[in-house]
Amino acid sequence: MFLVEDMKSIQSAMAQMLQGLGDFHMRAVHSTEAEALAWLERHPGEWDWP
């Protein structure tokens, strides 16, 4: 799972909720769109978009 959310409390709540719903594993968490895009660019082949 790749999560982008600027509020730390929401990050935590969403991660816990999604992990409780199924076999989700946190791959990355970022607070801004820029951080998320930079991570995606640095990790080609490590993620898949449906």
Biopython code that builds the backbone (N, CA, C, O; Angstrom):
import numpy as np
from Bio.PDB.StructureBuilder import StructureBuilder

atoms = [
    (1, "MET", "N", (0.844, -1.157, 0.000)),
    (1, "MET", "CA", (0.000, 0.000, 0.000)),
    (1, "MET", "C", (0.900, 1.234, 0.000)),
    (1, "MET", "O", (1.937, 1.265, 0.662)),
    (2, "PHE", "N", (0.489, 2.226, -0.740)),
    (2, "PHE", "CA", (1.202, 3.497, -0.858)),
    (2, "PHE", "C", (0.224, 4.580, -0.425)),
    (2, "PHE", "O", (-0.805, 4.784, -1.069)),
    (3, "LEU", "N", (0.536, 5.263, 0.645)),
    (3, "LEU", "CA", (-0.392, 6.228, 1.237)),
    (3, "LEU", "C", (0.192, 7.629, 1.192)),
    (3, "LEU", "O", (1.341, 7.851, 1.575)),
    (4, "VAL", "N", (-0.615, 8.572, 0.719)),
    (4, "VAL", "CA", (-0.228, 9.986, 0.712)),
    (4, "VAL", "C", (-1.283, 10.743, 1.507)),
    (4, "VAL", "O", (-2.439, 10.845, 1.096)),
    (5, "GLU", "N", (-0.866, 11.270, 2.646)),
    (5, "GLU", "CA", (-1.770, 12.004, 3.535)),
    (5, "GLU", "C", (-0.929, 12.929, 4.392)),
    (5, "GLU", "O", (0.080, 12.507, 4.957)),
    (6, "ASP", "N", (-1.337, 14.194, 4.495)),
    (6, "ASP", "CA", (-0.518, 15.157, 5.226)),
    (6, "ASP", "C", (-0.732, 15.141, 6.733)),
    (6, "ASP", "O", (0.137, 15.606, 7.470)),
    (7, "MET", "N", (-1.839, 14.630, 7.211)),
    (7, "MET", "CA", (-2.078, 14.601, 8.653)),
    (7, "MET", "C", (-1.643, 13.252, 9.237)),
    (7, "MET", "O", (-2.174, 12.205, 8.865)),
    (8, "LYS", "N", (-0.675, 13.291, 10.150)),
    (8, "LYS", "CA", (-0.117, 12.063, 10.725)),
    (8, "LYS", "C", (-1.188, 11.192, 11.383)),
    (8, "LYS", "O", (-1.137, 9.967, 11.270)),
    (9, "SER", "N", (-2.153, 11.804, 12.065)),
    (9, "SER", "CA", (-3.192, 11.017, 12.728)),
    (9, "SER", "C", (-4.063, 10.286, 11.708)),
    (9, "SER", "O", (-4.490, 9.157, 11.950)),
    (10, "ILE", "N", (-4.324, 10.920, 10.579)),
    (10, "ILE", "CA", (-5.107, 10.278, 9.518)),
    (10, "ILE", "C", (-4.283, 9.188, 8.853)),
    (10, "ILE", "O", (-4.811, 8.125, 8.529)),
    (11, "GLN", "N", (-2.985, 9.441, 8.644)),
    (11, "GLN", "CA", (-2.100, 8.410, 8.085)),
    (11, "GLN", "C", (-2.202, 7.131, 8.895)),
    (11, "GLN", "O", (-2.411, 6.047, 8.349)),
    (12, "SER", "N", (-2.052, 7.270, 10.196)),
    (12, "SER", "CA", (-2.073, 6.120, 11.087)),
    (12, "SER", "C", (-3.424, 5.419, 11.060)),
    (12, "SER", "O", (-3.488, 4.193, 10.963)),
    (13, "ALA", "N", (-4.492, 6.181, 11.143)),
    (13, "ALA", "CA", (-5.835, 5.596, 11.152)),
    (13, "ALA", "C", (-6.136, 4.869, 9.844)),
    (13, "ALA", "O", (-6.693, 3.771, 9.860)),
    (14, "MET", "N", (-5.774, 5.469, 8.720)),
    (14, "MET", "CA", (-6.023, 4.833, 7.424)),
    (14, "MET", "C", (-5.210, 3.564, 7.264)),
    (14, "MET", "O", (-5.721, 2.554, 6.778)),
    (15, "ALA", "N", (-3.956, 3.603, 7.665)),
    (15, "ALA", "CA", (-3.101, 2.426, 7.560)),
    (15, "ALA", "C", (-3.662, 1.280, 8.404)),
    (15, "ALA", "O", (-3.730, 0.142, 7.940)),
    (16, "GLN", "N", (-4.058, 1.577, 9.623)),
    (16, "GLN", "CA", (-4.626, 0.538, 10.494)),
    (16, "GLN", "C", (-5.922, -0.015, 9.922)),
    (16, "GLN", "O", (-6.137, -1.227, 9.928)),
    (17, "MET", "N", (-6.784, 0.865, 9.426)),
    (17, "MET", "CA", (-8.057, 0.430, 8.872)),
    (17, "MET", "C", (-7.845, -0.485, 7.662)),
    (17, "MET", "O", (-8.440, -1.559, 7.580)),
    (18, "LEU", "N", (-6.997, -0.057, 6.728)),
    (18, "LEU", "CA", (-6.772, -0.848, 5.519)),
    (18, "LEU", "C", (-6.088, -2.179, 5.824)),
    (18, "LEU", "O", (-6.420, -3.199, 5.221)),
    (19, "GLN", "N", (-5.144, -2.174, 6.747)),
    (19, "GLN", "CA", (-4.482, -3.420, 7.117)),
    (19, "GLN", "C", (-5.460, -4.368, 7.798)),
    (19, "GLN", "O", (-5.332, -5.586, 7.676)),
    (20, "GLY", "N", (-6.433, -3.817, 8.513)),
    (20, "GLY", "CA", (-7.442, -4.644, 9.161)),
    (20, "GLY", "C", (-8.446, -5.224, 8.187)),
    (20, "GLY", "O", (-9.076, -6.239, 8.485)),
    (21, "LEU", "N", (-8.610, -4.603, 7.023)),
    (21, "LEU", "CA", (-9.571, -5.064, 6.025)),
    (21, "LEU", "C", (-9.058, -6.210, 5.171)),
    (21, "LEU", "O", (-9.851, -6.967, 4.610)),
    (22, "GLY", "N", (-7.766, -6.345, 5.068)),
    (22, "GLY", "CA", (-7.229, -7.376, 4.199)),
    (22, "GLY", "C", (-5.728, -7.497, 4.319)),
    (22, "GLY", "O", (-5.116, -7.017, 5.273)),
    (23, "ASP", "N", (-5.164, -8.137, 3.347)),
    (23, "ASP", "CA", (-3.726, -8.406, 3.344)),
    (23, "ASP", "C", (-2.969, -7.233, 2.718)),
    (23, "ASP", "O", (-2.295, -7.379, 1.699)),
    (24, "PHE", "N", (-3.098, -6.070, 3.353)),
    (24, "PHE", "CA", (-2.404, -4.872, 2.888)),
    (24, "PHE", "C", (-1.116, -4.703, 3.677)),
    (24, "PHE", "O", (-1.083, -4.920, 4.888)),
    (25, "HIS", "N", (-0.059, -4.313, 2.979)),
    (25, "HIS", "CA", (1.224, -4.053, 3.629)),
    (25, "HIS", "C", (1.677, -2.656, 3.221)),
    (25, "HIS", "O", (1.663, -2.308, 2.041)),
    (26, "MET", "N", (2.072, -1.875, 4.190)),
    (26, "MET", "CA", (2.507, -0.511, 3.931)),
    (26, "MET", "C", (3.832, -0.536, 3.183)),
    (26, "MET", "O", (4.825, -1.073, 3.674)),
    (27, "ARG", "N", (3.838, 0.045, 2.004)),
    (27, "ARG", "CA", (5.061, 0.118, 1.204)),
    (27, "ARG", "C", (5.729, 1.473, 1.401)),
    (27, "ARG", "O", (6.952, 1.573, 1.497)),
    (28, "ALA", "N", (4.894, 2.519, 1.461)),
    (28, "ALA", "CA", (5.433, 3.864, 1.654)),
    (28, "ALA", "C", (4.331, 4.785, 2.148)),
    (28, "ALA", "O", (3.161, 4.610, 1.810)),
    (29, "VAL", "N", (4.716, 5.765, 2.951)),
    (29, "VAL", "CA", (3.798, 6.793, 3.441)),
    (29, "VAL", "C", (4.486, 8.139, 3.248)),
    (29, "VAL", "O", (5.629, 8.335, 3.660)),
    (30, "HIS", "N", (3.766, 9.061, 2.612)),
    (30, "HIS", "CA", (4.316, 10.387, 2.376)),
    (30, "HIS", "C", (3.287, 11.446, 2.718)),
    (30, "HIS", "O", (2.082, 11.202, 2.664)),
    (31, "SER", "N", (3.776, 12.624, 3.072)),
    (31, "SER", "CA", (2.904, 13.713, 3.505)),
    (31, "SER", "C", (2.519, 14.673, 2.395)),
    (31, "SER", "O", (1.564, 15.438, 2.535)),
    (32, "THR", "N", (3.262, 14.636, 1.284)),
    (32, "THR", "CA", (2.961, 15.575, 0.197)),
    (32, "THR", "C", (2.989, 14.858, -1.146)),
    (32, "THR", "O", (3.584, 13.790, -1.291)),
    (33, "GLU", "N", (2.338, 15.466, -2.108)),
    (33, "GLU", "CA", (2.349, 14.927, -3.462)),
    (33, "GLU", "C", (3.779, 14.895, -4.011)),
    (33, "GLU", "O", (4.170, 13.932, -4.669)),
    (34, "ALA", "N", (4.551, 15.940, -3.741)),
    (34, "ALA", "CA", (5.928, 16.004, -4.236)),
    (34, "ALA", "C", (6.767, 14.858, -3.679)),
    (34, "ALA", "O", (7.534, 14.236, -4.416)),
    (35, "GLU", "N", (6.626, 14.572, -2.369)),
    (35, "GLU", "CA", (7.359, 13.453, -1.767)),
    (35, "GLU", "C", (6.941, 12.132, -2.407)),
    (35, "GLU", "O", (7.780, 11.284, -2.711)),
    (36, "ALA", "N", (5.648, 11.972, -2.604)),
    (36, "ALA", "CA", (5.139, 10.734, -3.194)),
    (36, "ALA", "C", (5.661, 10.540, -4.610)),
    (36, "ALA", "O", (6.111, 9.449, -4.959)),
    (37, "LEU", "N", (5.606, 11.580, -5.424)),
    (37, "LEU", "CA", (6.094, 11.474, -6.794)),
    (37, "LEU", "C", (7.594, 11.206, -6.837)),
    (37, "LEU", "O", (8.062, 10.435, -7.675)),
    (38, "ALA", "N", (8.341, 11.831, -5.950)),
    (38, "ALA", "CA", (9.791, 11.589, -5.893)),
    (38, "ALA", "C", (10.068, 10.138, -5.541)),
    (38, "ALA", "O", (10.958, 9.523, -6.128)),
    (39, "TRP", "N", (9.319, 9.573, -4.588)),
    (39, "TRP", "CA", (9.506, 8.170, -4.208)),
    (39, "TRP", "C", (9.201, 7.267, -5.397)),
    (39, "TRP", "O", (9.953, 6.332, -5.676)),
    (40, "LEU", "N", (8.100, 7.539, -6.100)),
    (40, "LEU", "CA", (7.734, 6.722, -7.255)),
    (40, "LEU", "C", (8.817, 6.761, -8.327)),
    (40, "LEU", "O", (9.128, 5.739, -8.938)),
    (41, "GLU", "N", (9.389, 7.938, -8.554)),
    (41, "GLU", "CA", (10.452, 8.071, -9.552)),
    (41, "GLU", "C", (11.725, 7.347, -9.129)),
    (41, "GLU", "O", (12.438, 6.808, -9.976)),
    (42, "ARG", "N", (12.019, 7.328, -7.829)),
    (42, "ARG", "CA", (13.231, 6.657, -7.331)),
    (42, "ARG", "C", (13.078, 5.142, -7.262)),
    (42, "ARG", "O", (14.071, 4.426, -7.134)),
    (43, "HIS", "N", (11.839, 4.645, -7.345)),
    (43, "HIS", "CA", (11.590, 3.211, -7.189)),
    (43, "HIS", "C", (10.812, 2.626, -8.365)),
    (43, "HIS", "O", (9.765, 2.008, -8.167)),
    (44, "PRO", "N", (11.312, 2.814, -9.582)),
    (44, "PRO", "CA", (10.594, 2.248, -10.729)),
    (44, "PRO", "C", (10.582, 0.717, -10.624)),
    (44, "PRO", "O", (11.557, 0.104, -10.190)),
    (45, "GLY", "N", (9.493, 0.136, -11.017)),
    (45, "GLY", "CA", (9.393, -1.321, -10.974)),
    (45, "GLY", "C", (9.022, -1.878, -9.618)),
    (45, "GLY", "O", (8.803, -3.082, -9.488)),
    (46, "GLU", "N", (8.944, -1.027, -8.601)),
    (46, "GLU", "CA", (8.600, -1.496, -7.258)),
    (46, "GLU", "C", (7.140, -1.222, -6.927)),
    (46, "GLU", "O", (6.697, -1.453, -5.802)),
    (47, "TRP", "N", (6.402, -0.734, -7.901)),
    (47, "TRP", "CA", (4.983, -0.456, -7.696)),
    (47, "TRP", "C", (4.258, -0.725, -9.005)),
    (47, "TRP", "O", (4.863, -0.778, -10.075)),
    (48, "ASP", "N", (2.950, -0.894, -8.892)),
    (48, "ASP", "CA", (2.146, -1.230, -10.064)),
    (48, "ASP", "C", (0.845, -0.443, -10.000)),
    (48, "ASP", "O", (0.182, -0.419, -8.963)),
    (49, "TRP", "N", (0.489, 0.183, -11.071)),
    (49, "TRP", "CA", (-0.766, 0.922, -11.149)),
    (49, "TRP", "C", (-1.732, 0.068, -11.964)),
    (49, "TRP", "O", (-1.404, -0.376, -13.065)),
    (50, "PRO", "N", (-2.925, -0.158, -11.416)),
    (50, "PRO", "CA", (-3.867, -1.057, -12.136)),
    (50, "PRO", "C", (-4.234, -0.593, -13.509)),
    (50, "PRO", "O", (-5.007, -1.258, -14.199)),
]
sb = StructureBuilder()
sb.init_structure("model")
sb.init_model(0)
sb.init_chain("A")
sb.init_seg("    ")
for serial, (resi, resn, name, xyz) in enumerate(atoms, 1):
    if name == "N":
        sb.init_residue(resn, " ", resi, " ")
    sb.init_atom(name, np.array(xyz, "f"), 0.0, 1.0, " ", f" {name:<3s}", serial, name[0])
structure = sb.get_structure()
